[in-house]
Amino acid sequence: MNSRLDDLKEYPFQRLNRLLTDIEAPSKNERIMLSLGEPKHAPPPFIHDLLAKSGHLLSGYPGTRGEEKLRESICSWLSRRFHITEGKLDPAQHVLPVSGSREAIFSFIQAAVDCSCHGPARVVMPNPFYQIYEGAAIMAGATPYFLNSIEENDWQPQLDKVPEHIWRETQLLILCSPDNPVGSVIPAEIYTRVLSLADRYDFIVAADECYSELYRDESTPPVGLLQVATEQERNDFERCIVFHSLSKRSSLPGLRSGFVAGDSKIIDAYFKYRTYHGCVPNRLTQAISTAAWDDDEHVVQNRAVYRDKFTAVIDILQPVLKLNQPAAGFYLWPETPINEEEFSRRLFLNEHVVTLPGTYLARDTLDGNPGKNRIRIALVAEQQECIEAAKRIREFVTEKM
């Protein structure tokens, strides 16, 4: 087997299972899962009609480029959402449908890294982070370099702390906005600076934007990388790649549908990879995806539900835990009064609530581990279940610690 497999870290949820193994949680409380970022909201109603009448689409293999109608739908959505001039995005050149952002990110990083170049290959990524970034970099033969996201820096990537020799070795910079798990949003000026660095040191900028539609302030949607590229008159979105998904936006995690968009030269090379990779959404999934990207109203309603949950849960937890009000996403990232693993373990033991220790999503660096004494709380369940979980956490902190 590939020896690089030995370098992969244990995945966070396997670590969590080990942490909670053999703990007998109180049977009087139903288990509440706040650890996994799996949306539990009902999907938009029109999905059920499409499923009922479109089964015939499963009778053929999907083409690697995806259905033209879906690619047109994606380009239209990107244009209206990120204020990109209609027609600037070419469905034949700038977009590829994929089987969810996880699959795409993992494969894209391996396609993008070139280990034949002289010297080490670096993939720079946020810390804490979605673990797929690191795993794919390792499997590609690259060395990860971590940008700590900390409160003192407004949870933004600390670009000034990256040594010049690291930038010279960098082939790919991964950003996540809105961020998982912090919920911070990268402003346009940082994207502008990042693109300047990419031009200077010759690397690709890949933005994971799968939480871009779950923002608190309806009047201030997060800016996107392609939006900034357009404002800079990068007519072919040079060096820019973005990942989007319907899992969070439309509460369709089981559909496994998303897309990659950006620089046509990079997309063309990645398309060649995918002709071998063979991981294309089936035609039924693509029909459902087209309908979902065409409709924005259900997304507005979805945001409103998350907004109400955040307000209710933060009101309960803020008196007992230090936590930030995230600008977007569906996670909370509170500080814990004790070691994060011990907090998660004892919370499960006493209240049957499952949270994820912050260090399971982060790595040690010379400046410390930004996940230390933090947990991730995923507010993905229905509101009453989230409120019940928050009340149990409050009781645990105030009465059982």
VEXMARKOL-180985 format. One record per residue (C-alpha): residue in one letter; x, y, z. Coordinates in steps of 0.02 Angstrom, whole numbers, padded with zeros to 5 digits, always signed. Each point is the difference from the previous one (the first is absolute). Layout:
// residues N
aXYZ;...
This chain:
// residues 401
m+00000+00000+00000;n+00051+00181-00025;s+00120+00043+00141;r-00075+00175+00013;l-00153-00078+00080;d+00105-00022+00156;d+00020+00189+00010;l-00188+00034+00006;k-00061+00053+00171;e-00146-00091+00080;y-00160+00082-00062;p-00087+00110+00132;f-00156-00106+00015;q+00101-00160+00024;r+00094+00090+00139;l-00165+00056+00074;n-00069-00177-00004;r+00153-00059+00097;l-00018+00141+00125;l-00180-00046+00038;t+00016-00189-00009;d-00051-00090+00159;i-00083+00155+00074;e-00174-00039+00062;a-00100+00160-00029;p-00157+00034+00102;s-00148-00095-00074;k-00122+00133+00062;n+00064+00115-00137;e-00012-00035-00185;r+00166+00017-00088;i+00022+00166-00091;m+00134+00008-00135;l+00085+00169-00016;s+00162-00070-00070;l-00035-00033-00184;g-00036+00140-00124;e-00143-00094-00083;p-00150+00114-00036;k-00164-00071+00066;h-00120+00129-00072;a-00130-00061-00125;p+00055+00017-00181;p-00101+00117-00114;p-00170-00078-00044;f+00028+00001-00188;i+00135-00131+00022;h-00132-00133+00041;d-00092+00031-00164;l+00160-00014-00100;l+00044-00164+00084;a-00172-00071-00038;k+00001+00040-00185;s+00183-00009-00052;g+00053-00179+00038;h+00029-00033-00185;l+00155+00110+00010;l+00091-00140+00091;s+00004-00106-00156;g+00158+00075-00074;y+00177+00046+00051;p+00031+00185+00031;g+00130+00091-00104;t+00155+00063+00090;r-00039+00183-00037;g-00175-00017+00068;e-00164+00050-00081;e+00005+00165-00095;k-00159+00059+00085;l+00079-00024+00172;r+00158+00093-00049;e-00105+00143-00067;s-00099+00004+00162;i+00159+00005+00104;c+00072+00143-00103;s-00163+00098+00016;w-00001-00025+00189;l+00183+00052+00017;s-00033+00155-00106;r-00150+00062+00099;r+00068-00050+00171;f+00174+00074-00020;h-00038+00145-00118;i+00095-00073-00146;t-00050+00070-00169;e-00117-00119-00090;g+00095-00095-00133;k+00171+00019+00082;l-00014-00179+00064;d-00001-00125-00142;p-00093-00162+00044;a+00114-00094-00120;q+00163+00062+00076;h-00017+00064+00177;v-00107-00128+00092;l+00000-00186+00041;p-00140-00086+00100;v+00068-00116+00135;s-00065-00126+00126;g+00006+00120+00147;s+00138+00119+00053;r+00090-00132+00105;e+00031-00112-00150;a+00052+00149-00106;i+00119+00077+00127;f+00085-00167+00033;s+00026-00038-00184;f+00040+00178-00054;i+00144+00019+00123;q+00076-00161-00062;a-00019+00057-00181;a+00071+00173+00037;v+00159-00047+00094;d+00154-00031-00108;c+00132-00096+00096;s+00114-00007-00152;c+00050+00181+00029;h+00168+00034+00080;g-00015+00021+00188;p-00143-00037+00119;a-00181+00028-00048;r-00103+00096+00128;v-00188+00013+00024;v-00043+00144+00115;m-00164-00018+00095;p-00095+00072+00149;n+00015-00071+00175;p-00125-00062+00063;f-00061-00073-00162;y-00104-00126-00095;q+00109-00155+00012;i-00017-00043-00184;y+00122+00141-00041;e+00143-00081+00096;g-00041-00178-00052;a+00000+00043-00184;a+00161+00099+00014;i+00086-00147+00086;m-00062-00123-00131;a+00063+00117-00136;g+00173+00000+00078;a-00008+00181+00057;t+00040+00073+00171;p-00140+00097+00087;y+00036+00170+00074;f-00127+00067+00124;l-00070+00176+00021;n-00069+00014+00176;s-00173+00080+00015;i-00005+00087+00169;e-00115+00126+00082;e+00140+00128+00021;n+00011+00009-00190;d-00189+00006-00027;w+00009-00182-00055;q+00082+00052-00165;p+00147-00089-00086;q+00163+00070+00068;l+00087+00026-00167;d+00138+00108+00077;k+00060-00147+00104;v+00041-00108-00151;p+00188+00000-00035;e+00051+00045-00177;h+00079-00170-00029;i-00168-00081+00036;w-00086+00111-00130;r+00136-00047-00125;e-00039-00185+00029;t-00189+00023-00003;q-00098-00077-00143;l-00173+00018+00074;l-00079+00113+00131;i-00165-00062+00071;l-00119+00122+00083;c-00168-00036+00079;s-00128+00140+00005;p-00113-00003+00093;d+00118-00097+00110;n-00027-00172+00075;p-00006-00002+00151;v+00014+00185+00048;g-00129+00076-00119;s+00108+00150-00046;v-00010+00077-00174;i+00152+00051-00101;p-00017+00181-00060;a+00037+00057-00178;e+00162+00086+00050;i+00076-00162+00063;y-00051-00092-00159;t+00082+00142-00098;r+00160-00019+00098;v-00003-00189-00021;l-00016+00017-00189;s+00147+00119-00001;l+00103-00130+00094;a-00058-00135-00122;d+00060+00103-00147;r+00166+00035+00084;y+00036-00179+00053;d-00094-00095-00136;f-00130-00103+00094;i-00186-00042-00011;v-00126+00072+00121;a-00142-00121+00042;a-00147+00064+00103;d-00117-00121+00087;e-00162+00100+00000;c-00124-00136+00044;y-00069+00102+00148;s-00019+00160-00102;e-00190+00000+00005;l-00021-00021+00188;y+00032+00178+00060;r-00083+00097+00141;d-00022+00172-00077;e-00117-00013-00149;s+00066+00165-00068;t+00185-00053+00003;p+00035-00164-00089;p+00181-00059+00007;v+00111+00055-00142;g+00066-00137-00114;l+00170-00030-00080;l-00067+00007-00178;q-00089+00162+00044;v+00165+00079+00052;a+00087-00072-00154;t-00133+00083-00109;e+00024+00167+00088;q+00187-00017-00036;e-00041-00030-00185;r+00071-00175+00003;n-00101-00042-00154;d+00031-00187+00009;f+00004-00006+00191;e+00187-00036-00010;r+00067-00105+00144;c-00173-00009+00082;i-00101-00156+00042;v-00157-00009+00109;f-00098-00145+00071;h-00187+00006+00035;s-00126-00128+00060;l-00187-00027+00020;s+00024-00092+00165;k-00003+00157+00107;r-00085+00125-00116;s-00151-00109-00037;s+00005-00127+00142;l+00040-00142-00121;p+00151-00088+00077;g-00054-00170-00065;l-00007+00061-00179;r+00189+00021-00007;s-00004+00139-00128;g+00107+00153-00026;f+00114+00083-00125;v+00175+00067-00032;a+00019+00163-00095;g+00137+00121-00051;d+00153+00016-00111;s-00041-00088-00164;k+00177-00069-00021;i-00004-00077+00173;i-00177-00066-00028;d+00055-00079-00165;a+00146-00090+00083;y-00113-00057+00143;f-00127-00061-00128;k+00134-00113-00074;y+00030-00071+00175;r-00186-00029+00022;t-00016-00098-00162;y+00098-00134+00095;h-00068+00039+00173;g-00177-00040-00059;c-00092+00081+00146;v-00139+00097-00087;p-00175+00029+00074;n-00130-00109-00084;r-00125+00085-00117;l-00141-00004+00128;t+00112+00087+00126;q+00046+00127-00133;a-00184+00036-00039;i-00036+00028+00185;s+00156+00108+00014;t-00055+00108-00146;a-00166+00034+00084;a+00086+00039+00165;w+00125+00124-00074;d-00141+00084-00095;d-00100+00035+00158;d+00057+00126+00131;e-00157+00014+00105;h+00024-00162+00095;v+00176+00059+00045;v-00067+00161+00076;q-00120-00104+00105;n+00140-00117+00051;r+00106+00147+00060;a-00144+00064+00104;v-00014-00167+00091;y+00187+00000+00040;r-00009+00182+00055;d-00137-00041+00126;k+00098-00149+00066;f+00158+00101+00026;t-00095+00136+00093;a-00084-00126+00115;v+00155-00105+00036;i+00119+00146+00025;d-00121+00078+00124;i+00008-00161+00102;l+00188-00031-00011;q+00076+00173+00005;p-00020+00020+00189;v+00102-00157+00034;l+00121-00019-00148;k+00107+00126-00093;l-00052-00010-00182;n-00001+00110-00154;q-00152+00045-00105;p+00051-00076-00167;a-00036+00099-00157;a-00047-00156-00098;g-00004-00189-00002;f-00090-00110+00126;y+00134-00028+00132;l+00041+00073+00169;w+00182-00002+00059;p-00007+00035+00187;e+00142-00003+00124;t-00007-00137+00131;p+00047+00028+00183;i+00098-00164-00001;n+00094-00105-00128;e-00110-00020-00155;e+00007-00191-00004;e-00043-00012+00184;f-00143+00124-00025;s-00075-00100-00145;r+00022-00164+00093;r-00080+00062+00162;l-00140+00090-00093;f-00045-00163-00086;l+00012-00096+00164;n-00114+00122+00093;e-00118+00067-00134;h+00006-00120-00150;v+00051+00145-00114;v+00136-00031-00131;t+00120+00141-00046;l+00166-00001-00093;p+00162+00047+00090;g+00084+00145-00089;t+00171-00082-00009;y-00076-00136-00109;l-00018+00133-00135;a+00168+00086+00026;r+00186-00033+00003;d+00139+00051+00117;t+00109+00142-00065;l+00142+00105+00070;d-00134+00125+00054;g-00105-00134+00087;n-00156-00096-00047;p-00150+00113-00039;g-00121-00140+00043;k+00062-00014+00179;n-00136+00027+00131;r-00135+00016-00133;i-00139-00110-00065;r-00100+00004-00160;i-00189+00002+00016;a-00099-00034-00158;l-00174+00078+00006;v-00071-00113-00133;a-00144-00085+00091;e-00175+00074+00016;q-00011+00154+00110;q-00080-00082+00152;e+00133-00135+00003;c+00138+00132-00010;i-00082+00099+00141;e-00013-00157+00107;a+00184-00038-00032;a+00049+00178+00046;k-00097-00012+00163;r+00089-00162+00043;i+00170+00079-00036;r-00045+00148+00110;e-00052-00117+00141;f+00160-00101-00020;v+00111+00154+00009;t-00091+00080+00147;e-00038-00153+00105;k+00112-00147-00044;m+00173+00070-00032;
